[in-house]
């Protein structure tokens, strides 16, 4: 039996006792909570000095290997020009062996004054003759050097002579670049990503893998890592059409995640009903309604959660058409019982939202997309126009009609940043689509557990799993949660004002086990 622990002198965020200032952890569960003065005896006592104790976060959409590679290697998120990218590549390449592949991530040309990215020949010179692979922030396209470009047929969809590859051409070079990374380096990257998550108060992540995203060996290796202890739990989703049984064999909890119905707005590959304003395309759809239906029917019959990646309104419409066709075969109630997922859901209208409600779809969404690229002046406005940009990522509309929300980062597309994600939802560029701090926090904690069918997790109540984080909070608590923004005159989020300081994680506890403690770092 593990030692029992009382945490005291705290602000405990709990629906069972909103005034609680102490809690008891015994055998991995919440054994009691209440006032300090009434705390039972325990083997250990931890005085948290007035800190906030709240349910730990769940990141409902991550790519751990890519996240770790970015954390440990060439992060291009801060680059502001083609020259910045080339300089960063040259510095990074100088420390690599001559036969190494330069792998980097995060450049985003939409914020550059001159939006022309480096061409293949420029990457050849910057990399000192090494092969270079640089994924765009969306991870749905990449810049490559001449040696990698030469390995792709010009007839491959998404091929470009300048080395900016999309679609299947991108998948070819992505596989080559990732294949150059050893199993040991892969494990180091995966562990780095999970440790970073734990340090941010994240106790579980949903890994979204599949063909074109990750290989089966790496996917299974990641799922096995938490068994060694001291890391967040990993719930795997394998995104391959018709592969419900295979997903189960791989150890996944679902046959979905990044099962692509389309691409991404940043790479002009999200499938839209109306064309992009800055490119002669409406994006690309990768599945038919018939394929969606067949996949979902297979998931229902295998008892596996299904799902799709769908960003544009045309792709979402195709997926929901597939839901309707699947319902004709297995029945609406059987389909709803699976709580199948759609990832991202950025461009949709009321009719599409009604489809989500009808089929009981869980919306796995990323509020940081709006924070980084939404509004009147961001990348979405360039791609879609201001009106469509402000209608994107309608979190408040989804929540308001009862669509189940699960928040994530899509890391490394956006960083692991749970409180920043909550704030992004509360401070959406369009006030109509903002949600309350309580709703946003629930979507990033209990919503993530429910999205993985772990309905008993995510709330600090007696008998529940002892999964929580301890937070230093600089400002006041309102309704038991931190104030994450500077209030406007009416008390609403004021997007033009300075945000409040985010809480800092001191300890993360998963089912009673400490998986991060700031004093042990």
Kinemage of the C-alpha trace (Angstrom):
@kinemage 1
@onewidth
@group {chain A} dominant
@subgroup {mainchain}
@vectorlist {calphas} color= white
{ca unk a 1} P 0.000 0.000 0.000
{ca unk a 2} L 1.371 3.413 -0.968
{ca unk a 3} L 1.765 6.066 1.762
{ca unk a 4} L -1.188 8.399 2.209
{ca unk a 5} L -0.653 12.135 1.763
{ca unk a 6} L -2.575 15.164 2.986
{ca unk a 7} L -2.227 18.367 0.973
{ca unk a 8} L -3.152 21.349 3.130
{ca unk a 9} L -3.201 25.150 3.145
{ca unk a 10} L -4.600 25.105 -0.392
{ca unk a 11} L -7.415 26.453 -2.514
{ca unk a 12} L -8.942 23.215 -3.808
{ca unk a 13} L -11.016 23.500 -6.982
{ca unk a 14} L -13.728 20.923 -6.333
{ca unk a 15} L -17.459 20.708 -7.094
{ca unk a 16} L -17.862 18.572 -3.977
{ca unk a 17} L -16.668 21.338 -1.626
{ca unk a 18} L -15.873 24.730 -3.195
{ca unk a 19} L -14.456 25.935 0.140
{ca unk a 20} L -12.087 22.978 0.620
{ca unk a 21} L -8.551 23.823 1.708
{ca unk a 22} L -7.151 20.303 2.108
{ca unk a 23} L -7.393 16.905 0.485
{ca unk a 24} L -6.234 13.384 1.281
{ca unk a 25} L -4.658 11.087 -1.312
{ca unk a 26} L -4.777 7.410 -0.483
{ca unk a 27} L -4.132 4.462 -2.812
{ca unk a 28} L -4.136 6.769 -5.822
{ca unk a 29} L -7.538 8.290 -5.112
{ca unk a 30} L -9.064 11.247 -3.335
{ca unk a 31} L -9.862 9.824 0.079
{ca unk a 32} L -11.265 13.001 1.589
{ca unk a 33} L -11.415 16.756 1.082
{ca unk a 34} L -12.554 19.589 3.275
{ca unk a 35} L -11.253 22.201 5.703
{ca unk a 36} L -7.663 22.152 6.986
{ca unk a 37} L -8.781 21.869 10.557
{ca unk a 38} L -10.711 18.671 9.786
{ca unk a 39} L -7.960 16.936 7.809
{ca unk a 40} L -7.416 13.288 8.779
{ca unk a 41} L -4.059 11.870 9.761
{ca unk a 42} L -1.789 10.709 6.946
{ca unk a 43} L 1.682 9.283 6.398
{ca unk a 44} L 2.825 12.539 4.796
{ca unk a 45} L 1.698 16.154 4.980
{ca unk a 46} L 2.387 18.650 2.184
{ca unk a 47} L 1.774 22.318 2.971
{ca unk a 48} L 1.316 24.081 -0.383
{ca unk a 49} L 1.384 27.576 1.088
{ca unk a 50} L -1.909 28.847 -0.291
{ca unk a 51} L -1.454 27.427 -3.802
{ca unk a 52} L -4.292 26.320 -6.060
{ca unk a 53} L -4.946 22.583 -6.381
{ca unk a 54} L -7.027 21.801 -9.452
{ca unk a 55} L -7.586 18.868 -11.803
{ca unk a 56} L -4.597 18.291 -14.068
{ca unk a 57} L -4.912 19.135 -17.729
{ca unk a 58} L -5.401 16.732 -20.626
{ca unk a 59} L -4.037 17.756 -24.029
{ca unk a 60} L -6.478 16.154 -26.460
{ca unk a 61} L -4.316 16.402 -29.598
{ca unk a 62} L -0.533 16.124 -29.664
{ca unk a 63} L 2.316 14.709 -31.734
{ca unk a 64} L 4.877 13.804 -29.094
{ca unk a 65} L 7.765 12.875 -31.388
{ca unk a 66} L 7.487 16.064 -33.444
{ca unk a 67} L 7.103 18.077 -30.239
{ca unk a 68} L 10.231 16.551 -28.732
{ca unk a 69} L 12.286 17.006 -31.892
{ca unk a 70} L 11.297 20.683 -31.870
{ca unk a 71} L 12.052 21.091 -28.158
{ca unk a 72} L 15.478 19.503 -28.531
{ca unk a 73} L 16.433 20.787 -31.971
{ca unk a 74} L 15.632 23.404 -34.599
{ca unk a 75} L 12.597 25.452 -33.554
{ca unk a 76} L 11.773 28.028 -36.223
{ca unk a 77} L 8.704 29.531 -34.569
{ca unk a 78} L 10.533 32.768 -33.821
{ca unk a 79} L 11.767 33.385 -37.368
{ca unk a 80} L 10.452 36.515 -39.060
{ca unk a 81} L 11.911 36.285 -42.562
{ca unk a 82} L 13.506 34.006 -45.124
{ca unk a 83} L 16.893 35.219 -43.937
{ca unk a 84} L 16.036 34.288 -40.333
{ca unk a 85} L 15.208 30.734 -41.426
{ca unk a 86} L 18.403 30.374 -43.415
{ca unk a 87} L 20.522 31.739 -40.563
{ca unk a 88} L 18.895 29.340 -38.101
{ca unk a 89} L 19.476 26.395 -40.429
{ca unk a 90} L 23.140 27.343 -40.886
{ca unk a 91} L 23.750 27.608 -37.125
{ca unk a 92} L 22.030 24.319 -36.418
{ca unk a 93} L 23.699 22.465 -39.289
{ca unk a 94} L 27.161 23.563 -38.191
{ca unk a 95} L 26.925 21.255 -35.169
{ca unk a 96} L 25.700 18.196 -37.114
{ca unk a 97} L 27.630 15.416 -38.830
{ca unk a 98} L 28.001 15.819 -42.572
{ca unk a 99} L 25.538 13.026 -43.357
{ca unk a 100} L 22.821 14.185 -40.908
{ca unk a 101} L 19.441 15.469 -42.059
{ca unk a 102} L 18.591 18.944 -40.778
{ca unk a 103} L 15.068 18.625 -39.337
{ca unk a 104} L 13.291 21.788 -38.212
{ca unk a 105} L 9.767 22.993 -37.595
{ca unk a 106} L 7.632 26.051 -37.061
{ca unk a 107} L 8.289 28.674 -39.742
{ca unk a 108} L 5.183 30.673 -40.644
{ca unk a 109} L 5.510 32.975 -43.615
{ca unk a 110} L 2.091 34.579 -43.077
{ca unk a 111} L 3.581 37.055 -40.600
{ca unk a 112} L 6.605 38.028 -42.695
{ca unk a 113} L 6.881 41.329 -44.573
{ca unk a 114} L 8.179 39.370 -47.577
{ca unk a 115} L 6.304 36.076 -47.516
{ca unk a 116} L 8.614 34.194 -49.899
{ca unk a 117} L 10.157 31.228 -48.027
{ca unk a 118} L 13.622 29.871 -48.829
{ca unk a 119} L 13.941 27.807 -51.996
{ca unk a 120} L 15.649 24.429 -52.245
{ca unk a 121} L 18.952 25.852 -53.483
{ca unk a 122} L 19.137 28.316 -50.602
{ca unk a 123} L 18.585 25.465 -48.132
{ca unk a 124} L 21.385 23.498 -49.821
{ca unk a 125} L 23.821 26.301 -49.054
{ca unk a 126} L 22.533 27.014 -45.537
{ca unk a 127} L 22.689 23.315 -44.633
{ca unk a 128} L 26.232 22.944 -45.907
{ca unk a 129} L 25.156 20.356 -48.449
{ca unk a 130} L 23.124 18.341 -45.928
{ca unk a 131} L 19.550 17.273 -46.623
{ca unk a 132} L 17.127 19.782 -45.056
{ca unk a 133} L 13.470 19.243 -44.058
{ca unk a 134} L 11.586 22.179 -42.466
{ca unk a 135} L 7.899 21.672 -41.689
{ca unk a 136} L 5.645 24.718 -41.823
{ca unk a 137} L 3.811 25.649 -38.611
{ca unk a 138} L 0.746 23.691 -39.766
{ca unk a 139} L 2.871 20.545 -40.400
{ca unk a 140} L 0.893 20.083 -43.625
{ca unk a 141} L 3.698 21.332 -45.867
{ca unk a 142} L 7.470 21.632 -45.733
{ca unk a 143} L 10.489 23.230 -47.348
{ca unk a 144} L 13.127 20.763 -48.515
{ca unk a 145} L 16.619 20.907 -49.977
{ca unk a 146} L 17.491 19.680 -53.454
{ca unk a 147} L 18.597 16.211 -52.344
{ca unk a 148} L 15.210 15.477 -50.772
{ca unk a 149} L 13.319 17.130 -53.600
{ca unk a 150} L 15.075 14.808 -56.052
{ca unk a 151} L 13.538 11.807 -54.286
{ca unk a 152} L 9.993 12.933 -55.131
{ca unk a 153} L 8.392 12.443 -58.528
{ca unk a 154} L 7.285 15.711 -60.156
{ca unk a 155} L 3.982 13.931 -60.830
{ca unk a 156} L 3.328 13.470 -57.090
{ca unk a 157} L 0.394 15.648 -55.891
{ca unk a 158} L 1.742 18.667 -54.041
{ca unk a 159} L 5.142 18.690 -55.765
{ca unk a 160} L 6.731 22.116 -56.410
{ca unk a 161} L 10.025 22.870 -58.146
{ca unk a 162} L 10.971 25.462 -55.514
{ca unk a 163} L 10.929 22.814 -52.762
{ca unk a 164} L 7.768 23.863 -50.868
{ca unk a 165} L 5.916 20.540 -50.855
{ca unk a 166} L 2.342 19.737 -49.873
{ca unk a 167} L -0.017 16.753 -49.901
{ca unk a 168} L 1.480 13.353 -50.779
{ca unk a 169} L 4.747 14.894 -51.995
{ca unk a 170} L 5.197 16.231 -48.483
{ca unk a 171} L 4.403 12.839 -46.953
{ca unk a 172} L 7.186 11.255 -49.016
{ca unk a 173} L 9.893 13.626 -47.761
{ca unk a 174} L 8.511 13.625 -44.227
{ca unk a 175} L 8.964 9.870 -44.111
{ca unk a 176} L 12.515 10.183 -45.398
{ca unk a 177} L 13.445 12.894 -42.892
{ca unk a 178} L 11.956 11.071 -39.926
{ca unk a 179} L 13.471 7.804 -41.101
{ca unk a 180} L 16.912 9.340 -40.650
{ca unk a 181} L 16.339 9.677 -36.898
{ca unk a 182} L 17.490 6.725 -34.799
{ca unk a 183} L 15.287 4.813 -32.364
{ca unk a 184} L 17.319 6.231 -29.472
{ca unk a 185} L 16.857 9.797 -30.670
{ca unk a 186} L 13.159 9.151 -31.187
{ca unk a 187} L 12.753 7.894 -27.638
{ca unk a 188} L 14.656 10.883 -26.271
{ca unk a 189} L 12.337 13.218 -28.181
{ca unk a 190} L 9.202 11.431 -26.976
{ca unk a 191} L 10.353 11.510 -23.356
{ca unk a 192} L 11.250 15.195 -23.655
{ca unk a 193} L 7.747 15.981 -24.902
{ca unk a 194} L 6.043 14.054 -22.108
{ca unk a 195} L 8.256 15.589 -19.436
{ca unk a 196} L 7.493 19.040 -20.780
{ca unk a 197} L 3.794 18.216 -20.591
{ca unk a 198} L 4.090 17.071 -16.969
{ca unk a 199} L 5.935 20.284 -16.065
{ca unk a 200} L 2.951 22.239 -17.382
{ca unk a 201} L 0.397 20.388 -15.272
{ca unk a 202} L -0.655 18.003 -18.049
{ca unk a 203} L -1.330 14.477 -16.778
{ca unk a 204} L -2.478 12.875 -20.029
{ca unk a 205} L -2.130 13.448 -23.761
{ca unk a 206} L -3.932 12.103 -26.802
{ca unk a 207} L -1.349 11.082 -29.379
{ca unk a 208} L -2.684 11.418 -32.923
{ca unk a 209} L -0.796 9.117 -35.250
{ca unk a 210} L -1.368 7.349 -38.520
{ca unk a 211} L 0.095 6.918 -42.006
{ca unk a 212} L 1.746 10.150 -43.132
{ca unk a 213} L 1.937 11.347 -39.545
{ca unk a 214} L 3.906 8.674 -37.674
{ca unk a 215} L 5.080 5.119 -38.151
{ca unk a 216} L 3.583 2.171 -36.300
{ca unk a 217} L 6.786 1.307 -34.427
{ca unk a 218} L 7.210 4.832 -33.074
{ca unk a 219} L 3.522 5.038 -32.188
{ca unk a 220} L 3.646 1.827 -30.150
{ca unk a 221} L 6.920 2.863 -28.513
{ca unk a 222} L 5.295 6.071 -27.298
{ca unk a 223} L 2.251 4.263 -25.917
{ca unk a 224} L 4.580 2.021 -23.910
{ca unk a 225} L 6.627 4.829 -22.344
{ca unk a 226} L 4.330 5.769 -19.407
{ca unk a 227} L 4.549 2.202 -18.066
{ca unk a 228} L 8.040 3.061 -16.837
{ca unk a 229} L 6.498 5.628 -14.468
{ca unk a 230} L 6.957 9.333 -13.927
{ca unk a 231} L 5.312 10.433 -17.186
{ca unk a 232} L 1.810 11.493 -18.279
{ca unk a 233} L -0.541 8.867 -19.626
{ca unk a 234} L -0.785 8.543 -23.405
{ca unk a 235} L -4.033 7.693 -25.192
{ca unk a 236} L -3.329 6.777 -28.789
{ca unk a 237} L -5.454 7.450 -31.862
{ca unk a 238} L -4.483 5.747 -35.099
{ca unk a 239} L -5.792 7.576 -38.168
{ca unk a 240} L -6.122 5.068 -40.988
{ca unk a 241} L -9.238 4.364 -43.043
{ca unk a 242} L -10.910 1.053 -42.309
{ca unk a 243} L -8.388 0.210 -39.621
{ca unk a 244} L -10.525 -0.067 -36.485
{ca unk a 245} L -9.240 -3.569 -35.703
{ca unk a 246} L -5.669 -2.523 -36.487
{ca unk a 247} L -5.955 0.480 -34.162
{ca unk a 248} L -6.931 -1.848 -31.340
{ca unk a 249} L -3.998 -4.168 -32.153
{ca unk a 250} L -1.602 -1.221 -32.021
{ca unk a 251} L -2.863 -0.338 -28.541
{ca unk a 252} L -4.842 2.718 -29.613
{ca unk a 253} L -8.103 3.734 -27.967
{ca unk a 254} L -9.498 5.081 -31.220
{ca unk a 255} L -9.298 4.828 -34.997
{ca unk a 256} L -9.222 8.535 -35.664
{ca unk a 257} L -7.222 11.550 -34.646
{ca unk a 258} L -5.323 12.593 -37.747
{ca unk a 259} L -7.347 10.595 -40.226
{ca unk a 260} L -7.265 13.362 -42.794
{ca unk a 261} L -10.446 14.555 -44.443
{ca unk a 262} L -8.463 17.625 -45.538
{ca unk a 263} L -5.277 19.546 -44.778
{ca unk a 264} L -4.633 22.864 -43.026
{ca unk a 265} L -5.384 26.531 -43.611
{ca unk a 266} L -1.736 27.505 -43.202
{ca unk a 267} L -0.752 25.305 -46.137
{ca unk a 268} L -3.818 26.116 -48.299
{ca unk a 269} L -4.910 22.476 -48.063
{ca unk a 270} L -7.938 22.699 -45.744
{ca unk a 271} L -10.930 22.027 -48.019
{ca unk a 272} L -13.260 25.016 -48.303
{ca unk a 273} L -16.585 25.616 -50.006
{ca unk a 274} L -15.285 28.997 -51.223
{ca unk a 275} L -11.761 29.519 -52.599
{ca unk a 276} L -8.851 30.979 -50.657
{ca unk a 277} L -8.293 34.674 -51.245
{ca unk a 278} L -4.514 34.362 -51.534
{ca unk a 279} L -4.218 31.214 -53.655
{ca unk a 280} L -6.046 29.728 -56.637
{ca unk a 281} L -7.417 26.743 -54.748
{ca unk a 282} L -10.204 25.660 -52.439
{ca unk a 283} L -7.936 23.140 -50.721
{ca unk a 284} L -8.105 19.372 -50.940
{ca unk a 285} L -10.403 16.666 -49.667
{ca unk a 286} L -8.873 13.261 -49.003
{ca unk a 287} L -11.920 11.111 -48.265
{ca unk a 288} L -15.407 10.566 -49.650
{ca unk a 289} L -18.625 10.354 -47.651
{ca unk a 290} L -18.781 6.670 -48.556
{ca unk a 291} L -15.313 6.076 -47.083
{ca unk a 292} L -16.256 7.976 -43.928
{ca unk a 293} L -19.392 5.869 -43.509
{ca unk a 294} L -17.551 2.598 -44.052
{ca unk a 295} L -14.909 3.588 -41.508
{ca unk a 296} L -17.472 4.574 -38.872
{ca unk a 297} L -19.513 1.406 -39.372
{ca unk a 298} L -16.310 -0.576 -38.859
{ca unk a 299} L -15.584 1.352 -35.672
{ca unk a 300} L -19.087 0.688 -34.297
{ca unk a 301} L -18.827 -3.025 -35.036
{ca unk a 302} L -15.361 -3.242 -33.487
{ca unk a 303} L -16.406 -1.185 -30.458
{ca unk a 304} L -13.700 1.397 -31.209
{ca unk a 305} L -14.047 5.160 -31.120
{ca unk a 306} L -13.668 6.692 -34.578
{ca unk a 307} L -12.898 10.138 -35.854
{ca unk a 308} L -11.486 12.413 -38.524
{ca unk a 309} L -9.321 15.484 -38.973
{ca unk a 310} L -11.514 18.096 -40.693
{ca unk a 311} L -10.790 21.832 -40.752
{ca unk a 312} L -12.598 23.363 -43.740
{ca unk a 313} L -16.375 23.529 -44.153
{ca unk a 314} L -16.321 21.349 -47.280
{ca unk a 315} L -14.369 18.625 -45.466
{ca unk a 316} L -16.581 18.824 -42.377
{ca unk a 317} L -19.650 18.514 -44.622
{ca unk a 318} L -18.197 15.367 -46.220
{ca unk a 319} L -17.497 13.824 -42.815
{ca unk a 320} L -20.979 14.599 -41.516
{ca unk a 321} L -22.508 13.222 -44.720
{ca unk a 322} L -20.575 10.065 -43.906
{ca unk a 323} L -21.995 10.068 -40.380
{ca unk a 324} L -25.476 10.224 -41.868
{ca unk a 325} L -24.780 7.291 -44.169
{ca unk a 326} L -23.300 5.282 -41.293
{ca unk a 327} L -26.414 5.990 -39.219
{ca unk a 328} L -28.534 4.417 -41.948
{ca unk a 329} L -26.591 1.177 -41.398
{ca unk a 330} L -26.032 1.005 -37.633
{ca unk a 331} L -28.628 3.459 -36.332
{ca unk a 332} L -28.203 6.929 -34.857
{ca unk a 333} L -28.116 5.750 -31.256
{ca unk a 334} L -25.348 3.213 -31.896
{ca unk a 335} L -23.362 5.939 -33.640
{ca unk a 336} L -23.921 8.441 -30.813
{ca unk a 337} L -22.865 5.866 -28.214
{ca unk a 338} L -19.356 5.835 -29.663
{ca unk a 339} L -18.839 9.554 -29.014
{ca unk a 340} L -16.748 9.710 -32.163
{ca unk a 341} L -14.512 12.727 -32.677
{ca unk a 342} L -13.710 15.359 -35.223
{ca unk a 343} L -10.412 17.171 -34.795
{ca unk a 344} L -10.049 20.946 -35.329
{ca unk a 345} L -13.463 21.966 -36.795
{ca unk a 346} L -12.361 25.476 -37.701
{ca unk a 347} L -14.701 26.587 -40.485
{ca unk a 348} L -18.320 25.570 -39.961
{ca unk a 349} L -21.811 27.019 -39.914
{ca unk a 350} L -25.036 26.322 -38.039
{ca unk a 351} L -26.088 23.465 -40.319
{ca unk a 352} L -22.786 21.689 -39.760
{ca unk a 353} L -23.011 22.355 -36.031
{ca unk a 354} L -26.435 20.719 -36.008
{ca unk a 355} L -24.837 17.628 -37.496
{ca unk a 356} L -22.341 17.504 -34.633
{ca unk a 357} L -25.207 17.614 -32.148
{ca unk a 358} L -27.291 15.030 -34.000
{ca unk a 359} L -24.517 12.438 -34.057
{ca unk a 360} L -23.063 13.172 -30.612
{ca unk a 361} L -19.670 14.166 -32.018
{ca unk a 362} L -16.927 15.303 -29.639
{ca unk a 363} L -15.175 18.443 -30.902
{ca unk a 364} L -11.437 18.135 -30.297
{ca unk a 365} L -10.394 21.750 -30.837
{ca unk a 366} L -7.419 24.073 -30.420
{ca unk a 367} L -8.243 27.585 -29.134
{ca unk a 368} L -4.652 28.712 -29.738
{ca unk a 369} L -5.357 28.579 -33.480
{ca unk a 370} L -7.554 31.645 -33.072
{ca unk a 371} L -5.049 33.308 -30.745
{ca unk a 372} L -2.180 32.914 -33.209
{ca unk a 373} L -3.890 33.250 -36.581
{ca unk a 374} L -7.418 34.580 -36.094
{ca unk a 375} L -8.861 38.081 -35.946
{ca unk a 376} L -8.826 40.889 -38.464
{ca unk a 377} L -5.092 40.919 -39.211
{ca unk a 378} L -3.897 37.324 -38.848
{ca unk a 379} L -3.161 34.544 -41.289
{ca unk a 380} L -6.821 33.491 -41.482
{ca unk a 381} L -7.807 36.971 -42.634
{ca unk a 382} L -5.196 36.684 -45.408
{ca unk a 383} L -6.427 33.259 -46.423
{ca unk a 384} L -10.176 33.721 -45.947
{ca unk a 385} L -10.993 37.403 -45.546
{ca unk a 386} L -11.868 39.166 -42.301
{ca unk a 387} L -15.480 37.994 -42.150
{ca unk a 388} L -14.639 34.292 -42.475
{ca unk a 389} L -11.658 34.700 -40.142
{ca unk a 390} L -13.869 36.077 -37.382
{ca unk a 391} L -16.325 33.213 -37.900
{ca unk a 392} L -13.605 30.575 -37.487
{ca unk a 393} L -13.171 28.352 -34.422
{ca unk a 394} L -16.651 29.128 -33.033
{ca unk a 395} L -16.040 27.670 -29.570
{ca unk a 396} L -18.853 29.533 -27.847
{ca unk a 397} L -21.376 28.481 -30.480
{ca unk a 398} L -20.382 24.826 -30.115
{ca unk a 399} L -20.499 24.936 -26.338
{ca unk a 400} L -23.782 26.816 -26.366
{ca unk a 401} L -25.645 24.040 -28.173
{ca unk a 402} L -24.137 21.244 -26.106
{ca unk a 403} L -21.332 19.948 -28.323
{ca unk a 404} L -18.797 18.211 -26.061
{ca unk a 405} L -15.474 20.081 -26.182
{ca unk a 406} L -11.981 18.704 -25.598
{ca unk a 407} L -9.140 21.210 -25.790
{ca unk a 408} L -5.657 20.484 -27.093
{ca unk a 409} L -2.631 22.138 -28.649
{ca unk a 410} L -1.884 20.050 -31.768
{ca unk a 411} L 1.707 20.466 -30.549
{ca unk a 412} L 4.062 21.293 -32.165
{ca unk a 413} L 1.626 23.256 -34.368
{ca unk a 414} L 1.060 25.363 -31.263
{ca unk a 415} L 3.068 24.891 -28.063
{ca unk a 416} L 2.023 22.842 -25.073
{ca unk a 417} L 0.436 25.664 -23.056
{ca unk a 418} L -2.702 24.646 -21.153
{ca unk a 419} L -3.446 27.871 -19.278
{ca unk a 420} L -2.647 29.814 -22.444
{ca unk a 421} L -5.153 27.606 -24.244
{ca unk a 422} L -7.809 28.343 -21.638
{ca unk a 423} L -7.103 32.062 -21.970
{ca unk a 424} L -7.293 31.844 -25.774
{ca unk a 425} L -10.804 30.387 -25.509
{ca unk a 426} L -11.880 33.044 -23.019
{ca unk a 427} L -10.375 35.829 -25.164
{ca unk a 428} L -11.425 34.661 -28.653
{ca unk a 429} L -10.986 37.423 -31.252
{ca unk a 430} L -14.739 37.332 -31.849
{ca unk a 431} L -16.562 38.109 -28.573
{ca unk a 432} L -19.550 36.049 -29.743
{ca unk a 433} L -17.437 32.893 -29.613
{ca unk a 434} L -15.809 33.388 -26.210
{ca unk a 435} L -16.501 30.946 -23.389
{ca unk a 436} L -16.211 31.355 -19.646
{ca unk a 437} L -13.061 30.406 -17.764
{ca unk a 438} L -14.986 27.606 -16.075
{ca unk a 439} L -16.168 26.184 -19.415
{ca unk a 440} L -12.703 26.452 -20.955
{ca unk a 441} L -11.024 24.838 -17.951
{ca unk a 442} L -13.538 21.979 -17.996
{ca unk a 443} L -12.892 21.404 -21.718
{ca unk a 444} L -9.157 21.138 -21.062
{ca unk a 445} L -9.500 18.831 -18.061
{ca unk a 446} L -12.618 16.689 -17.790
{ca unk a 447} L -13.389 17.208 -21.476
{ca unk a 448} L -10.143 15.514 -22.432
{ca unk a 449} L -10.809 12.540 -20.210
{ca unk a 450} L -14.360 12.144 -21.528
{ca unk a 451} L -13.097 12.392 -25.109
{ca unk a 452} L -11.058 9.243 -24.375
{ca unk a 453} L -14.043 7.607 -22.647
{ca unk a 454} L -12.504 8.022 -19.164
{ca unk a 455} L -15.632 9.427 -17.543
{ca unk a 456} L -14.528 8.985 -13.918
{ca unk a 457} L -11.517 11.269 -14.287
{ca unk a 458} L -11.179 15.026 -14.258
{ca unk a 459} L -12.870 16.211 -11.073
{ca unk a 460} L -11.558 16.366 -7.504
{ca unk a 461} L -14.252 14.550 -5.574
{ca unk a 462} L -14.007 11.765 -2.956
{ca unk a 463} L -13.313 8.432 -4.597
{ca unk a 464} L -12.072 9.918 -7.873
{ca unk a 465} L -8.527 9.363 -9.171
{ca unk a 466} L -6.039 11.696 -7.466
{ca unk a 467} L -4.931 13.458 -10.632
{ca unk a 468} L -4.241 17.127 -10.105
{ca unk a 469} L -1.692 19.910 -10.288
{ca unk a 470} L -0.500 22.425 -7.709
{ca unk a 471} L -0.281 25.988 -9.033
{ca unk a 472} L 1.280 29.246 -7.916
{ca unk a 473} L -1.194 31.939 -8.926
{ca unk a 474} L -0.101 35.572 -9.022
{ca unk a 475} L -3.532 37.173 -8.953
{ca unk a 476} L -6.935 36.543 -7.397
{ca unk a 477} L -9.188 33.543 -7.865
{ca unk a 478} L -12.708 34.074 -9.167
{ca unk a 479} L -15.062 31.141 -8.866
{ca unk a 480} L -12.077 29.099 -7.718
{ca unk a 481} L -10.036 29.706 -10.885
{ca unk a 482} L -7.347 32.254 -11.804
{ca unk a 483} L -8.115 35.481 -13.640
{ca unk a 484} L -6.298 35.089 -16.964
{ca unk a 485} L -6.941 38.442 -18.607
{ca unk a 486} L -7.380 42.109 -17.800
{ca unk a 487} L -11.131 42.724 -17.514
{ca unk a 488} L -12.772 45.354 -19.664
{ca unk a 489} L -15.305 47.864 -18.331
{ca unk a 490} L -18.128 45.323 -18.542
{ca unk a 491} L -16.065 42.527 -17.024
{ca unk a 492} L -15.583 40.722 -20.334
{ca unk a 493} L -12.263 39.801 -21.849
{ca unk a 494} L -10.561 42.842 -23.320
{ca unk a 495} L -8.472 41.570 -26.201
{ca unk a 496} L -6.464 44.773 -26.611
{ca unk a 497} L -5.331 44.883 -22.971
{ca unk a 498} L -2.456 43.106 -21.299
{ca unk a 499} L -3.194 39.516 -20.208
{ca unk a 500} L -2.666 38.501 -16.609
{ca unk a 501} L 0.276 36.313 -15.613
{ca unk a 502} L -0.410 32.616 -16.092
{ca unk a 503} L -0.217 30.178 -13.165
{ca unk a 504} L 3.066 28.308 -12.685
{ca unk a 505} L 3.027 24.557 -12.031
{ca unk a 506} L 4.735 23.370 -8.836
{ca unk a 507} L 3.664 19.725 -8.870
{ca unk a 508} L 1.721 17.349 -11.116
{ca unk a 509} L 0.135 14.236 -9.628
{ca unk a 510} L -1.246 11.347 -11.704
{ca unk a 511} L -3.356 8.782 -9.858
{ca unk a 512} L -1.466 9.600 -6.672
{ca unk a 513} L 2.022 9.479 -8.245
{ca unk a 514} L 4.057 12.661 -8.457
{ca unk a 515} L 5.182 12.934 -12.089
{ca unk a 516} L 6.588 16.468 -11.788
{ca unk a 517} L 7.820 18.538 -8.876
{ca unk a 518} L 9.551 21.857 -9.428
{ca unk a 519} L 11.816 21.369 -6.410
{ca unk a 520} L 13.186 18.120 -7.860
{ca unk a 521} L 14.133 19.667 -11.193
